Amino acid sequence: MGVILALEVLGVVVAVALLGLFAFGLRRRLIQRSGGTFDCSLRLRMPADAEAQAPALPGDAGDVLGETVEPSGKGWVFGVARYSGDRVEWFRVFSYAPRPRRALERAEIEVLRRRTPRGQEELALLSGAVVLTCRHRGALLELAMSEDALTGFLAWLEAAPPGQRVNVA
């Protein structure tokens, strides 16, 4: 009797886990069905020394003799971004939410700089990622994406309608 109950409970747990995995896959398909999606990690909570990190590339303004602050790998969240008209919608990968977590309007995005991941960031991000430091509505955020996705993202920003301010580093 106890063994049968344990097997039934195990069966229910396995069924729920499989249903959860199916829901993740279905959600990803629904996000991608309109096209224009790319893998994009996002970091909203910038480290306290984010301003000190801004001139981290040699030759950037404020770089003192090549000294840089090594960024931490904390705060990065894996996601999928989708172009939707004049905005980019960002969805968390590990979420069941049907709506985007963030929407970045083209007219409000200012690309401040780009860099390669360093230190612990290399472990926190997908390999080959490029990090963009941006300002959106006055708040700093970082996006990490592949070189191909970066090319598309910057082209999308530059393709703004006439009269729209575009600032691409």
C-alpha positions in Angstrom: 0.0 0.0 0.0 2.8 2.5 0.9 4.8 1.6 -2.2 1.8 2.2 -4.5 1.2 5.6 -2.9 4.9 6.5 -3.3 4.8 5.5 -7.0 1.6 7.5 -7.5 3.2 10.6 -5.8 6.3 10.1 -7.9 4.2 9.8 -11.1 2.4 13.1 -10.3 5.7 14.9 -9.6 7.2 13.7 -12.9 4.0 14.7 -14.8 4.0 18.2 -13.2 7.7 18.6 -14.1 7.1 17.5 -17.7 4.1 19.9 -17.9 6.3 22.7 -16.6 9.0 22.0 -19.2 6.4 21.9 -21.9 5.0 25.2 -20.8 8.5 26.8 -21.0 8.9 25.5 -24.5 5.4 26.6 -25.6 6.0 30.1 -24.2 9.3 30.4 -26.1 7.6 29.4 -29.3 4.8 31.9 -28.8 7.4 34.7 -28.2 9.3 33.7 -31.3 6.4 33.2 -33.6 6.3 36.8 -34.9 10.1 36.6 -35.6 12.7 39.2 -34.8 13.9 37.5 -31.5 17.4 37.2 -30.1 19.0 35.9 -26.9 19.7 38.9 -24.7 20.8 39.0 -21.0 19.8 42.1 -19.0 21.3 43.7 -15.9 19.1 46.3 -14.4 20.7 46.7 -11.0 24.1 48.2 -11.9 26.9 47.9 -9.4 27.4 50.9 -7.1 30.5 51.7 -9.0 28.9 51.6 -12.4 30.0 55.1 -13.2 33.6 54.1 -12.4 33.2 51.1 -14.8 31.9 53.2 -17.7 35.3 54.2 -19.1 36.7 50.6 -18.8 38.0 50.3 -22.3 41.6 51.6 -23.0 41.4 55.0 -24.7 37.9 55.8 -23.4 37.4 59.2 -21.8 38.3 59.0 -18.1 40.5 55.9 -18.5 43.5 56.5 -16.2 46.6 54.7 -17.5 44.6 51.7 -18.6 43.3 51.1 -15.0 39.8 49.5 -15.0 37.3 48.3 -12.5 36.5 44.7 -13.1 32.8 44.1 -13.4 31.0 41.6 -11.2 28.9 38.8 -12.7 26.0 39.6 -10.3 22.6 40.8 -11.5 22.5 39.3 -15.0 19.3 37.6 -16.0 19.0 35.4 -19.1 16.3 36.5 -21.5 14.9 36.7 -25.0 14.3 40.0 -26.7 11.8 40.7 -29.5 11.5 43.6 -31.8 8.0 45.0 -31.8 7.6 48.2 -33.8 9.5 51.0 -32.1 10.4 49.0 -29.0 12.3 45.9 -27.9 10.3 43.7 -25.6 12.5 41.6 -23.1 11.2 38.4 -21.6 12.9 36.4 -18.8 13.8 32.9 -20.0 12.8 31.2 -16.8 9.3 32.6 -16.4 5.8 31.6 -17.3 4.7 35.3 -17.7 3.2 35.9 -21.2 4.0 39.6 -21.1 7.5 41.1 -21.4 9.3 42.0 -18.2 10.7 45.2 -19.9 9.9 47.3 -23.0 12.6 49.5 -24.3 11.4 52.3 -26.6 13.8 53.1 -29.5 13.6 56.9 -28.9 14.5 56.4 -25.2 17.5 54.1 -25.6 21.0 55.8 -25.5 23.9 53.4 -26.1 26.8 54.7 -24.0 29.5 52.1 -24.8 30.2 48.5 -25.6 32.7 46.1 -24.2 33.5 42.4 -23.8 32.6 40.6 -20.6 35.5 40.4 -18.1 36.1 38.6 -14.9 33.1 36.9 -13.4 30.9 38.2 -16.2 32.4 35.7 -18.6 30.9 33.0 -16.4 27.5 34.7 -16.0 26.9 35.4 -19.7 26.7 33.3 -22.9 30.1 32.8 -24.6 30.8 35.4 -27.3 28.5 38.0 -25.8 29.1 41.7 -26.1 27.9 44.0 -23.3 26.2 47.3 -24.1 25.9 49.9 -21.4 22.7 51.9 -22.1 20.6 54.6 -20.6 16.8 54.1 -20.9 14.7 56.9 -19.6 17.5 58.1 -17.4 18.3 54.7 -15.8 21.4 52.8 -16.6 21.1 49.2 -17.7 23.3 46.7 -19.5 22.4 44.3 -22.3 24.5 41.3 -23.4 24.0 39.7 -26.8 25.9 38.0 -29.5 27.9 39.9 -32.2 25.2 39.1 -34.8 22.4 40.3 -32.5 24.4 43.4 -31.7 24.7 44.3 -35.4 20.9 43.9 -35.8 20.1 45.8 -32.6 22.3 48.8 -33.6 20.9 48.7 -37.1 17.4 48.8 -35.6 18.3 51.8 -33.5 19.8 53.7 -36.4 16.7 52.9 -38.6 14.6 55.3 -36.5 12.0 57.3 -38.3 13.2 60.8 -39.4 13.3 63.4 -36.6 13.9 60.8 -33.9 17.0 61.3 -31.9 19.3 58.3 -32.1 22.5 57.9 -30.0 24.6 54.8 -30.8 28.1 54.5 -29.4 
